[in-house]
Amino acid sequence: MKIPSMTRRSFVRLGAGAAMAGAAMKATLLEPPTLAAQGAAGSATGRKIRFVSIGTGIRGCDILRSARKVPTGVCVGTADLYDMHRKAGIEAWGADVPTTGDYRSLLDRKDVDAVIVATSDHLHKHVVLDAVAAGKDVYCEKPMSHNVADGMVMLEAITAGKRIFECGSTRVSSILHEKAAQIYASGRLGEVHYIEANTDRNSPSGAWVYPVPPDASPETINWKEFLRDAPQRPFDAKRFFRWRCFSDYGEGLAGDLFVHLLCGMQKVTGINAIPSRASSSGSLTHFKDGRDFPDLLGTLYDYPGDMLVNIHCNQNSEPGERTIFCGHEATMLLEGDSLIVTPLNTAPEPEGYGLDGWTSEAKKQYLDEWHATHTASPATLGEVETYTLPRGYDDTADHLANFFRAVETREHVVEDEVFGNNTAIGCHMANHSYLHGAVATWDAATKTIKG
């Protein structure tokens, strides 16, 4: 995902925060990544990974454009259920490649090393299982699964087939999140038991009200193959292009946006686990267009290590994304292209408010004893540190480069099937809680959501 430059709001907040803390400021521009930029040197043998892209809609084309920046991979074919998408995929790659409406023919090719899956969520399981059965390594867009059962079947197949699998939540490869993970692991934030994150949007496009192309019809779209094992219904172009709105094919805010925040949280903290509980609330207030999901959703998660994670997404508010790690020694804010670490004043101070019910004599005795046992020198706050991404940074390119290298070396990827499945289940739990009006709990014994 391309990250915009620091917003004025971020800059003002940074300056105000530093002034309030009374701390010096240190700003660092992160070095450009080397993995995607190292060219043929990124491959131990100079080999290029030959991949096909299954799904060349919005995200599929984005991935192909990013893949052009990664010299260790080359696209050798695409597939999509819609005629125009297939043409758009060739334009996105920038070179003519074979394209088809039936992805299975691409899996039969012996010259294909890997498969990129960028379909609607409900088709992930089918394509991934077919790719693994064909002996291909797989990069699958987030969220990994459409439901818990699908994720478990995919996990088993990938493990049994001994395939390289990477889930496509690109923040896991972002150099900004890597820096945040280093700071978190250093212990400089102190104890962290609360994380708050949000992604907000304020436009029809941000709520997936995408335009329907004028040529969309049963003649240009393979509607039967799109439905596959979803409930059968007559052709509906809105459902095809706005599939994220409908539970038959997607998971709404949780599957589209929560997943980014949860993956970022897991990357930074090292918590690679399914939450034990999720409690959601929300509403459908503006985009009442027949969709199944709310346009405002908030969820409280309980994670291992006494970690409370509070996530909300609002499709009717000022656009932006931020994650705050609230530590005892410092707070760490990820927002847009910036990372800000603000130290907290934890120096001991004599009690004030708690003495309001004491007599003057008792107060004096307490304060005299306190000052006699504590240093008189004022506490010195550390610097407010800011780290900023280089302009035009593309974490999708880094994520793909990591995947291509793993396909060649058989090394572990940064976001494997366990990581992707854990995060996807967190999304499923958020929706389960909202749709059932109850707290969702994870039952590890049965591998199901209760509540």
Secondary structure, 3 states (H helix, E strand, C coil): CECCCCCHHHHHHHHHHHHHHCCCEEEEECCCCCCCCCHHHHCCCCCCEEEEEECCCHHHHHHHHHHCCCCCEEEEEEECCEHHHHHHHHHHHCCCCCEECCCHHHHCCCCCCEEEECCCHHHHHHHHHHHHHCCCEEEEECCCCCCHHHHHHHHHHHHHHCCCEEEECHHHHCHHHHHHHHHHHHCCCCCEEEEEEEEECCCCHHHCCCCCCCCCCCCCECHHHHHCCCCCCCCCHHHHHCHHHCCCCCCHHHHHHHHHHHHHHHHHHCCCCCCCEEEEEEECCCCCCCCCCCCEEEEEEEECCCEEEEEEEECCCCCEEEEEEEECCEEEEEECCEEEEEECCCCCCCCCHHHCCCCHHHHHHHHHHHHHHCCCCCCCCCCEEEEECCCCCEHHHHHHHHHHHHHHHCCCCCCCHHHHHHHHHHHHHHHHHHHHCCCEEEECCCCEEEC
